[in-house]
Amino acid sequence: MIEHVFTSSEGIQCLHATEHGLWLGHQGGVSFHDPETGLHAKWTTHHGVPALPVLHVASDARRLAIATPNGIAWIDDIESLHPRLLEGDTTLRWKRGLMHARGAGAYVNGVAFIDGCIYAATGGGRVYLERNDGFQLLELPVQQARLLRLCALASPPHTRRLLLISNNSGVLLLSTGDGEEPSLYQWAEQESLCSRYVTAVTIADAYVVVGVHGCIHVARQRDLVENPNNLSRWGRVTLTDLHAPAEHSRIHALCAHEGHVYAGTSAGLYRIALGELETAARDRAPAERLDEHPVRHLASQGGALWAVQHATLGRYEEGGAAIQRRVYEPAESNARVARNHGRRRDTVSQDRAPLPPRITSFGRRWRFTPETRWRGFHAEPEAHHVVSLSATPDGIVFGGEAGRVVLHVGDRWVTETVSRQRRSPEVHSVVHDPDGARLWAATRHGLFNRDARGRWMRDQAFPGRTVHQLIVWQGNMVAVGSAGLHAYVQSAWNEIPFVEETPALFAAIPGEPGLVLAGRPGTGFFLWRPGAPQPAPLQLPVGRANCMVWDADDRLWLGTDRGLARWDGEQVDLLRWNAEAEDHVTALAVQNGHLYVGSQAGVWIAPLDRLEPATGAALEALGTRLGLLDGLPDAHVSSMLAHGERVWVGTQGGLVCFC
């Protein structure tokens, strides 16, 4: 049923290195990249990933697991996967656990392999342990803890020390060895941590290194394994050359690489030698600054240090001169404050001149080289939220978030920006004008059109601002919005009059019987028949229509917040599931005698000749529902388009093509 799923690989959440290459968890799924050959492969919900985005990736000798907001997925034999990647085969189906069909499974923040079994960390102090018959729940007595990562410490066979970090409860150590009574140890601000908000962890040689807001802490593995009760103070690695309070610097990533521990922070890249960790564990030691640009993720693979800056994957290489900066210090003076007639007046004595600038230098600047081969920018859209859909002579086009419009031409995706602002709005309507041979797009900031050179410009002549929907009817562009109804005729916008006061319109659908217009609750419906001078009121007992579509028998289907409504020209029939998610219908399409219904519960497909007024389970049984576990990138459907022999479905996580 689902032919393709298109998602965007922006928003990298995790970077994990194996001997074969790099694994990246991102907004659109999980990707593999081989730095030597440039081979790239990607898996989405179409391949069994239970939800998007992929938050974390972990691997064992032969297994690989990923964490998502709806459970986990894993591969049992990663070695057999690599030859398939070389052949371009990405049809592998992932095994899944802890998921739910509606996306209400365990929100897993991190995964790890301990003794060959999968451990999953979630919120509420919960840890799931893989067993032969499924997953066993282990609840820690720290219910407010949101667990992010977990790892096993090196310990004798009869003991087990599981280290967990949380973003609100400090560092946790779980003792679950054979013959031992389970114990939980916790370190936060009271135990000398700068903050209880822990963001990163790595094991470097014989030391455990954790990052919190503002600094890095170090402890010996031996102390954590043998005498956790006696560990009352963690050592500290300080970040040098900061230009803001230390607590404002977030430690995003930690990685051991070629004799050093590297730290990716919001203030740049730092490192400290492994030989200095003993000093740091006893007291404190400084970290050397290498670069000023924020680093989100780090990984060591193939002798190279890989990093993610913002949304760019690349590697660091040493080079360049020492970084120098001029620091201007304020003049020393005896400032005094005087008040004159109720107004504040600052006077500064001139007995001392301003100090000359001080030159500071630190480290050697490292060069960041982006890796452009891992992501095919023309092979996938650069927007994950598909708000609106339309067709062009070359393919399809959709409006997305951040003011983007994405065109699908052949096998390529072309992304353009309609409105560049600090917070660019969504493009909630887009349409191709066949007569003018250009695209139109609507945002909450106005109406825009694309000229022959591919530049987007706002239409200053449009008599309004908020346009909810753009359509083409009888060869003319029609805009529906809060200012009523306007038609683009002879290169000018003309307002279409109504019998009474101009209504605020929300949706429209053209068809053989005419153009149906729907307004806000209380506004009602209107039908503009071909040849009529203006729309006429249409009496439909429906509060508001989110979307509408005509079928081949000229019946009008309306999607509302309380199910479906069908109008055959005389009466209205209601079809309701009596469930909030299913009844909130957001998109409709008709193709090959089937009705496609998009809602907050996925896509429901039913043959039109079988649809009769029904409710609840009886209505659900008349069709087939597809959701997250069936391949949709997100359960919330935002738009639909029947084009050619396919139906395109836009969701908040990507675009789906139904064959």
DRENNUNU-115331 format. One record per residue (C-alpha): residue number from 1; residue in one letter; x, y, z. Coordinates in steps of 0.05 Angstrom, whole numbers. Example, Ala and Ser with C-alpha at 12.3 -4.5 7.8 and 13.67 -1.06 7.14 Angstrom:
! DRENNUNU-115331
SITE    n  res      px      py      pz
SITE    1    A     246     -90     156
SITE    2    S     273     -21     143
! end
This chain:
! DRENNUNU-115331
SITE    n  res      px      py      pz
SITE    1    M       0       0       0
SITE    2    I      55      49      19
SITE    3    E     104      57     -38
SITE    4    H     154     108     -11
SITE    5    V     166     148      52
SITE    6    F     205     213      45
SITE    7    T     234     245     107
SITE    8    S     287     298     121
SITE    9    S     353     278     154
SITE   10    E     361     345     189
SITE   11    G     362     350     264
SITE   12    I     417     300     282
SITE   13    Q     403     270     350
SITE   14    C     459     220     357
SITE   15    L     526     201     326
SITE   16    H     552     130     336
SITE   17    A     615      98     308
SITE   18    T     626      24     290
SITE   19    E     684      -9     253
SITE   20    H     646      -4     188
SITE   21    G     626      69     192
SITE   22    L     580     120     225
SITE   23    W     508     114     247
SITE   24    L     467     177     253
SITE   25    G     400     182     288
SITE   26    H     362     242     262
SITE   27    Q     294     273     252
SITE   28    G     278     228     192
SITE   29    G     302     160     218
SITE   30    V     371     128     223
SITE   31    S     426     131     171
SITE   32    F     491      94     158
SITE   33    H     551     128     126
SITE   34    D     616      95     105
SITE   35    P     670     150     106
SITE   36    E     716     111      60
SITE   37    T     668      96       3
SITE   38    G     616     150      15
SITE   39    L     562      97      18
SITE   40    H     498     122      50
SITE   41    A     436      84      70
SITE   42    K     374     107     108
SITE   43    W     317      73     145
SITE   44    T     251     104     164
SITE   45    T     184      80     192
SITE   46    H     174      46     124
SITE   47    H     228      -4     144
SITE   48    G     202     -17     214
SITE   49    V     230      41     256
SITE   50    P     174      50     308
SITE   51    A     175     126     309
SITE   52    L     213     189     291
SITE   53    P     262     219     309
SITE   54    V     315     167     326
SITE   55    L     344     192     392
SITE   56    H     402     145     405
SITE   57    V     442      89     373
SITE   58    A     483      34     408
SITE   59    S     518     -28     383
SITE   60    D     548     -93     409
SITE   61    A     594    -141     373
SITE   62    R     539    -163     325
SITE   63    R     477    -125     346
SITE   64    L     452     -54     336
SITE   65    A     395     -19     373
SITE   66    I     361      49     366
SITE   67    A     318      89     414
SITE   68    T     255     127     392
SITE   69    P     196     163     426
SITE   70    N     155      99     414
SITE   71    G     200      42     437
SITE   72    I     262      12     408
SITE   73    A     284     -26     346
SITE   74    W     344     -71     334
SITE   75    I     383    -114     285
SITE   76    D     410    -180     310
SITE   77    D     466    -188     259
SITE   78    I     498    -122     240
SITE   79    E     554    -160     204
SITE   80    S     506    -187     152
SITE   81    L     478    -117     142
SITE   82    H     543     -87     115
SITE   83    P     547    -129      51
SITE   84    R     474    -112      36
SITE   85    L     491     -39      43
SITE   86    L     546     -46      -9
SITE   87    E     494     -74     -56
SITE   88    G     446     -16     -42
SITE   89    D     395     -60      -7
SITE   90    T     359     -22      48
SITE   91    T     296     -65      51
SITE   92    L     316     -94     119
SITE   93    R     259     -97     169
SITE   94    W     277     -78     240
SITE   95    K     253    -117     300
SITE   96    R     214     -75     350
SITE   97    G     196     -73     423
SITE   98    L     162     -29     475
SITE   99    M     123       6     420
SITE  100    H      48      22     412
SITE  101    A       7      26     348
SITE  102    R     -14      98     365
SITE  103    G      55     120     386
SITE  104    A      41     115     461
SITE  105    G      97      65     475
SITE  106    A     158      76     519
SITE  107    Y     193     142     505
SITE  108    V     264     114     503
SITE  109    N     320     165     510
SITE  110    G     379     118     508
SITE  111    V     398      45     495
SITE  112    A     459       3     514
SITE  113    F     483     -69     508
SITE  114    I     502    -101     574
SITE  115    D     524    -174     571
SITE  116    G     495    -177     501
SITE  117    C     425    -156     522
SITE  118    I     390     -90     507
SITE  119    Y     378     -41     564
SITE  120    A     332      18     551
SITE  121    A     329      82     593
SITE  122    T     264     122     597
SITE  123    G     231     174     640
SITE  124    G     202     164     709
SITE  125    G     264     126     732
SITE  126    R     247      66     689
SITE  127    V     296      18     657
SITE  128    Y     275     -39     611
SITE  129    L     318    -102     608
SITE  130    E     316    -150     549
SITE  131    R     296    -221     568
SITE  132    N     280    -284     528
SITE  133    D     205    -272     534
SITE  134    G     206    -196     523
SITE  135    F     228    -137     565
SITE  136    Q     228    -134     641
SITE  137    L     213     -68     675
SITE  138    L     260     -44     729
SITE  139    E     234      17     767
SITE  140    L     284      58     807
SITE  141    P     262      94     870
SITE  142    V     274     160     835
SITE  143    Q     209     170     799
SITE  144    Q     224     241     777
SITE  145    A     288     220     741
SITE  146    R     289     226     666
SITE  147    L     342     175     647
SITE  148    L     383     193     586
SITE  149    R     441     145     579
SITE  150    L     467      82     613
SITE  151    C     531      41     610
SITE  152    A     564     -16     647
SITE  153    L     627      -6     687
SITE  154    A     686     -54     684
SITE  155    S     675     -99     745
SITE  156    P     688    -172     767
SITE  157    P     641    -226     739
SITE  158    H     602    -232     805
SITE  159    T     586    -158     807
SITE  160    R     551    -110     760
SITE  161    R     553     -35     763
SITE  162    L     506       1     717
SITE  163    L     518      76     710
SITE  164    L     459     119     691
SITE  165    I     456     194     677
SITE  166    S     394     237     680
SITE  167    N     378     307     660
SITE  168    N     349     325     727
SITE  169    S     373     277     781
SITE  170    G     448     275     774
SITE  171    V     490     212     765
SITE  172    L     460     145     787
SITE  173    L     496      80     799
SITE  174    L     456      15     802
SITE  175    S     488     -46     835
SITE  176    T     455    -111     811
SITE  177    G     511    -163     818
SITE  178    D     499    -237     833
SITE  179    G     492    -249     907
SITE  180    E     486    -174     921
SITE  181    E     427    -137     946
SITE  182    P     406     -86     893
SITE  183    S     430     -17     913
SITE  184    L     424      52     882
SITE  185    Y     475     108     892
SITE  186    Q     463     180     872
SITE  187    W     508     241     864
SITE  188    A     483     312     852
SITE  189    E     500     382     876
SITE  190    Q     509     358     947
SITE  191    E     566     313     924
SITE  192    S     604     369     890
SITE  193    L     572     364     821
SITE  194    C     565     433     788
SITE  195    S     494     414     768
SITE  196    R     447     356     772
SITE  197    Y     431     365     699
SITE  198    V     477     313     667
SITE  199    T     482     316     591
SITE  200    A     538     269     569
SITE  201    V     580     209     593
SITE  202    T     639     169     567
SITE  203    I     688     118     595
SITE  204    A     760     136     582
SITE  205    D     812      86     603
SITE  206    A     802      75     678
SITE  207    Y     759     137     688
SITE  208    V     686     157     681
SITE  209    V     676     226     652
SITE  210    V     609     261     655
SITE  211    G     587     329     630
SITE  212    V     539     374     667
SITE  213    H     518     446     656
SITE  214    G     581     487     664
SITE  215    C     637     436     673
SITE  216    I     661     364     667
SITE  217    H     669     316     725
SITE  218    V     715     256     731
SITE  219    A     717     195     777
SITE  220    R     757     131     777
SITE  221    Q     720      68     755
SITE  222    R     752      31     812
SITE  223    D     722      78     863
SITE  224    L     653      71     832
SITE  225    V     657      -5     830
SITE  226    E     691     -21     896
SITE  227    N     674      37     943
SITE  228    P     615      78     916
SITE  229    N     595      95     988
SITE  230    N     662     130     999
SITE  231    L     659     171     935
SITE  232    S     635     237     964
SITE  233    R     669     283     914
SITE  234    W     678     281     839
SITE  235    G     739     314     807
SITE  236    R     730     370     758
SITE  237    V     754     391     689
SITE  238    T     747     465     679
SITE  239    L     734     499     612
SITE  240    T     782     555     599
SITE  241    D     772     620     561
SITE  242    L     697     625     571
SITE  243    H     662     691     556
SITE  244    A     599     676     595
SITE  245    P     584     646     663
SITE  246    A     606     574     667
SITE  247    E     535     549     682
SITE  248    H     513     575     614
SITE  249    S     559     528     577
SITE  250    R     526     462     560
SITE  251    I     567     400     551
SITE  252    H     535     365     491
SITE  253    A     582     307     478
SITE  254    L     643     271     506
SITE  255    C     689     224     467
SITE  256    A     755     188     480
SITE  257    H     800     194     419
SITE  258    E     875     181     410
SITE  259    G     899     194     480
SITE  260    H     851     251     496
SITE  261    V     780     262     519
SITE  262    Y     745     312     474
SITE  263    A     685     353     497
SITE  264    G     635     384     450
SITE  265    T     603     444     483
SITE  266    S     561     504     466
SITE  267    A     625     545     472
SITE  268    G     667     502     425
SITE  269    L     711     441     424
SITE  270    Y     756     424     484
SITE  271    R     803     367     501
SITE  272    I     843     340     560
SITE  273    A     897     287     557
SITE  274    L     883     219     589
SITE  275    G     945     228     631
SITE  276    E     914     288     664
SITE  277    L     850     253     685
SITE  278    E     883     228     749
SITE  279    T     896     300     769
SITE  280    A     825     318     750
SITE  281    A     797     260     791
SITE  282    R     835     283     853
SITE  283    D     821     357     847
SITE  284    R     814     394     781
SITE  285    A     849     404     714
SITE  286    P     839     452     656
SITE  287    A     816     431     586
SITE  288    E     849     459     524
SITE  289    R     805     497     476
SITE  290    L     810     478     402
SITE  291    D     753     511     367
SITE  292    E     700     564     382
SITE  293    H     641     535     343
SITE  294    P     587     497     382
SITE  295    V     592     421     376
SITE  296    R     531     377     385
SITE  297    H     559     306     378
SITE  298    L     626     271     375
SITE  299    A     651     202     353
SITE  300    S     718     169     340
SITE  301    Q     720     126     277
SITE  302    G     776     105     231
SITE  303    G     828     148     265
SITE  304    A     787     211     255
SITE  305    L     747     253     304
SITE  306    W     677     262     276
SITE  307    A     631     317     300
SITE  308    V     565     351     286
SITE  309    Q     563     426     285
SITE  310    H     490     450     284
SITE  311    A     464     403     230
SITE  312    T     530     390     193
SITE  313    L     570     326     198
SITE  314    G     645     331     190
SITE  315    R     713     315     218
SITE  316    Y     764     355     257
SITE  317    E     836     362     234
SITE  318    E     891     397     271
SITE  319    G     920     458     238
SITE  320    G     925     533     239
SITE  321    A     957     582     286
SITE  322    A     939     596     358
SITE  323    I     874     633     367
SITE  324    Q     883     704     390
SITE  325    R     832     753     416
SITE  326    R     835     826     438
SITE  327    V     802     836     505
SITE  328    Y     784     908     521
SITE  329    E     779     921     595
SITE  330    P     740     979     622
SITE  331    A     776    1040     649
SITE  332    E     788    1042     724
SITE  333    S     752    1102     753
SITE  334    N     717    1129     813
SITE  335    A     646    1130     788
SITE  336    R     595    1167     828
SITE  337    V     521    1177     819
SITE  338    A     486    1244     826
SITE  339    R     413    1260     823
SITE  340    N     387    1323     792
SITE  341    H     313    1340     794
SITE  342    G     292    1268     801
SITE  343    R     334    1244     742
SITE  344    R     393    1197     747
SITE  345    R     459    1226     723
SITE  346    D     524    1185     720
SITE  347    T     589    1223     725
SITE  348    V     656    1189     716
SITE  349    S     721    1220     740
SITE  350    Q     775    1224     688
SITE  351    D     834    1212     735
SITE  352    R     851    1146     701
SITE  353    A     856    1130     627
SITE  354    P     827    1067     594
SITE  355    L     871    1006     596
SITE  356    P     901     982     531
SITE  357    P     872     918     500
SITE  358    R     899     852     527
SITE  359    I     918     798     477
SITE  360    T     896     728     497
SITE  361    S     911     664     459
SITE  362    F     892     592     469
SITE  363    G     910     527     437
SITE  364    R     915     513     363
SITE  365    R     853     523     322
SITE  366    W     827     458     292
SITE  367    R     796     457     223
SITE  368    F     726     428     215
SITE  369    T     716     395     147
SITE  370    P     643     381     129
SITE  371    E     625     312     101
SITE  372    T     577     327      44
SITE  373    R     571     255      19
SITE  374    W     531     226      77
SITE  375    R     466     261      58
SITE  376    G     438     268     -11
SITE  377    F     408     337      -9
SITE  378    H     372     327     -75
SITE  379    A     348     256     -57
SITE  380    E     304     278       1
SITE  381    P     263     339      21
SITE  382    E     294     389      68
SITE  383    A     231     398     110
SITE  384    H     200     344     153
SITE  385    H     132     377     167
SITE  386    V      88     374     105
SITE  387    V      33     426     116
SITE  388    S       2     432      47
SITE  389    L       5     395     -20
SITE  390    S      -7     412     -92
SITE  391    A      11     388    -162
SITE  392    T      53     419    -217
SITE  393    P      66     398    -289
SITE  394    D     133     369    -266
SITE  395    G     110     333    -204
SITE  396    I      86     355    -135
SITE  397    V     101     412     -88
SITE  398    F      89     419     -14
SITE  399    G      93     475      36
SITE  400    G     131     461     100
SITE  401    E     157     493     163
SITE  402    A     204     553     168
SITE  403    G     175     585     105
SITE  404    R     199     530      59
SITE  405    V     169     504      -6
SITE  406    V     195     438     -32
SITE  407    L     186     416    -105
SITE  408    H     192     344    -128
SITE  409    V     218     345    -200
SITE  410    G     235     276    -227
SITE  411    D     279     244    -175
SITE  412    R     303     309    -145
SITE  413    W     277     351     -88
SITE  414    V     287     426     -94
SITE  415    T     278     468     -31
SITE  416    E     262     543     -34
SITE  417    T     248     594      20
SITE  418    V     186     636      12
SITE  419    S     196     682      71
SITE  420    R     261     693     108
SITE  421    Q     248     719     178
SITE  422    R     275     706     247
SITE  423    R     217     658     258
SITE  424    S     192     641     189
SITE  425    P     120     617     189
SITE  426    E      92     553     159
SITE  427    V      70     552      86
SITE  428    H      -1     528      99
SITE  429    S     -25     532      27
SITE  430    V      11     525     -40
SITE  431    V     -17     518    -110
SITE  432    H       7     521    -182
SITE  433    D     -29     569    -229
SITE  434    P     -31     536    -298
SITE  435    D     -49     599    -335
SITE  436    G       4     643    -303
SITE  437    A      53     584    -300
SITE  438    R      76     602    -231
SITE  439    L      70     581    -159
SITE  440    W      31     615    -104
SITE  441    A      41     605     -29
SITE  442    A       6     631      32
SITE  443    T      33     642     102
SITE  444    R       4     678     162
SITE  445    H      46     738     141
SITE  446    G      16     745      72
SITE  447    L      10     719       1
SITE  448    F      72     704     -41
SITE  449    N      85     685    -114
SITE  450    R     145     658    -151
SITE  451    D     170     693    -213
SITE  452    A     203     663    -274
SITE  453    R     272     668    -242
SITE  454    G     251     627    -182
SITE  455    R     248     686    -134
SITE  456    W     191     690     -83
SITE  457    M     159     759     -73
SITE  458    R     102     782     -30
SITE  459    D      40     805     -67
SITE  460    Q      31     875     -40
SITE  461    A     -32     885     -80
SITE  462    F     -71     830     -46
SITE  463    P    -126     863      -4
SITE  464    G    -115     822      59
SITE  465    R     -64     785      99
SITE  466    T     -90     718     124
SITE  467    V    -102     668      68
SITE  468    H    -124     600      92
SITE  469    Q    -128     565      24
SITE  470    L    -109     575     -48
SITE  471    I    -144     537    -104
SITE  472    V    -153     540    -180
SITE  473    W    -225     541    -204
SITE  474    Q    -248     551    -276
SITE  475    G    -178     572    -296
SITE  476    N    -171     627    -243
SITE  477    M    -133     632    -178
SITE  478    V    -179     637    -118
SITE  479    A    -158     658     -48
SITE  480    V    -200     640      13
SITE  481    G    -186     675      78
SITE  482    S    -208     722     133
SITE  483    A    -220     777      82
SITE  484    G    -270     735      44
SITE  485    L    -264     708     -27
SITE  486    H    -218     737     -80
SITE  487    A    -205     716    -152
SITE  488    Y    -143     733    -192
SITE  489    V    -169     758    -260
SITE  490    Q    -130     797    -311
SITE  491    S     -70     805    -265
SITE  492    A    -111     836    -210
SITE  493    W    -146     812    -147
SITE  494    N    -221     820    -149
SITE  495    E    -266     812     -88
SITE  496    I    -326     767     -98
SITE  497    P    -388     798     -65
SITE  498    F    -436     760     -21
SITE  499    V    -510     773     -10
SITE  500    E    -498     792      62
SITE  501    E    -435     812     100
SITE  502    T    -370     783      74
SITE  503    P    -356     720     114
SITE  504    A    -289     696     142
SITE  505    L    -275     633     101
SITE  506    F    -231     575     122
SITE  507    A    -233     521      68
SITE  508    A    -257     509      -4
SITE  509    I    -262     452     -54
SITE  510    P    -278     458    -128
SITE  511    G    -319     405    -165
SITE  512    E    -369     395    -221
SITE  513    P    -428     420    -179
SITE  514    G    -390     482    -161
SITE  515    L    -343     513    -110
SITE  516    V    -361     497     -38
SITE  517    L    -336     547      14
SITE  518    A    -333     534      89
SITE  519    G    -324     585     143
SITE  520    R    -312     586     217
SITE  521    P    -365     559     265
SITE  522    G    -426     602     258
SITE  523    T    -406     627     189
SITE  524    G    -437     569     151
SITE  525    F    -426     542      81
SITE  526    F    -433     571      12
SITE  527    L    -439     541     -58
SITE  528    W    -416     580    -119
SITE  529    R    -445     545    -180
SITE  530    P    -413     555    -249
SITE  531    G    -443     616    -283
SITE  532    A    -473     645    -219
SITE  533    P    -453     717    -202
SITE  534    Q    -437     701    -130
SITE  535    P    -439     645     -78
SITE  536    A    -504     625     -46
SITE  537    P    -514     600      25
SITE  538    L    -514     525      33
SITE  539    Q    -551     495      92
SITE  540    L    -508     439     122
SITE  541    P    -516     418     195
SITE  542    V    -441     416     206
SITE  543    G    -405     463     253
SITE  544    R    -340     471     215
SITE  545    A    -304     433     160
SITE  546    N    -229     424     165
SITE  547    C    -226     394      95
SITE  548    M    -273     373      38
SITE  549    V    -272     330     -25
SITE  550    W    -320     311     -81
SITE  551    D    -326     239    -103
SITE  552    A    -344     212    -173
SITE  553    D    -418     212    -156
SITE  554    D    -417     287    -139
SITE  555    R    -424     273     -65
SITE  556    L    -389     321     -18
SITE  557    W    -348     292      39
SITE  558    L    -331     337      96
SITE  559    G    -279     324     150
SITE  560    T    -295     356     217
SITE  561    D    -271     353     289
SITE  562    R    -325     301     302
SITE  563    G    -318     253     245
SITE  564    L    -342     252     173
SITE  565    A    -403     282     140
SITE  566    R    -431     264      71
SITE  567    W    -477     309      30
SITE  568    D    -511     280     -31
SITE  569    G    -546     345     -51
SITE  570    E    -606     334      -7
SITE  571    Q    -587     306      61
SITE  572    V    -527     299     106
SITE  573    D    -504     232     134
SITE  574    L    -456     228     193
SITE  575    L    -400     176     203
SITE  576    R    -365     179     270
SITE  577    W    -314     135     306
SITE  578    N    -331     164     375
SITE  579    A    -257     171     390
SITE  580    E    -221     238     394
SITE  581    A    -160     222     350
SITE  582    E    -199     185     296
SITE  583    D    -256     236     294
SITE  584    H    -208     296     285
SITE  585    V    -206     291     208
SITE  586    T    -153     337     178
SITE  587    A    -148     315     104
SITE  588    L    -189     278      52
SITE  589    A    -175     249     -17
SITE  590    V    -212     205     -67
SITE  591    Q    -175     157    -113
SITE  592    N    -196      95    -152
SITE  593    G    -262      88    -116
SITE  594    H    -232      94     -47
SITE  595    L    -237     149       6
SITE  596    Y    -173     167      42
SITE  597    V    -185     198     110
SITE  598    G    -127     231     146
SITE  599    S    -134     247     220
SITE  600    Q     -93     249     284
SITE  601    A     -95     173     283
SITE  602    G     -63     161     215
SITE  603    V     -96     144     149
SITE  604    W    -161     106     142
SITE  605    I    -177      78      73
SITE  606    A    -246      51      53
SITE  607    P    -282      35     -13
SITE  608    L    -335      87     -27
SITE  609    D    -388      36     -49
SITE  610    R    -386       4      21
SITE  611    L    -390      68      62
SITE  612    E    -456      78      98
SITE  613    P    -473     117     160
SITE  614    A    -441      81     219
SITE  615    T    -407      94     285
SITE  616    G    -352      65     328
SITE  617    A    -324      -4     313
SITE  618    A    -375     -15     258
SITE  619    L    -347      44     219
SITE  620    E    -275      25     232
SITE  621    A    -288     -45     204
SITE  622    L    -310     -16     137
SITE  623    G    -238       5     121
SITE  624    T    -165      -4     137
SITE  625    R    -124      41     182
SITE  626    L     -49      54     174
SITE  627    G      -8      86     228
SITE  628    L      63      91     255
SITE  629    L      77      17     256
SITE  630    D      52      11     185
SITE  631    G     101      61     156
SITE  632    L      73     132     169
SITE  633    P     128     179     194
SITE  634    D      78     211     242
SITE  635    A       7     194     263
SITE  636    H     -17     266     252
SITE  637    V     -36     275     179
SITE  638    S     -36     347     156
SITE  639    S     -51     343      81
SITE  640    M     -70     298      23
SITE  641    L     -66     300     -52
SITE  642    A     -92     252    -106
SITE  643    H     -47     261    -165
SITE  644    G     -43     213    -224
SITE  645    E     -47     142    -199
SITE  646    R     -20     158    -130
SITE  647    V     -42     190     -66
SITE  648    W       8     234     -30
SITE  649    V      -1     241      45
SITE  650    G      34     295      85
SITE  651    T      47     286     159
SITE  652    Q      84     324     213
SITE  653    G     143     277     203
SITE  654    G     148     270     128
SITE  655    L     115     253      62
SITE  656    V      84     186      42
SITE  657    C      67     160     -27
SITE  658    F      11     110     -33
SITE  659    C       9      68     -96
! end
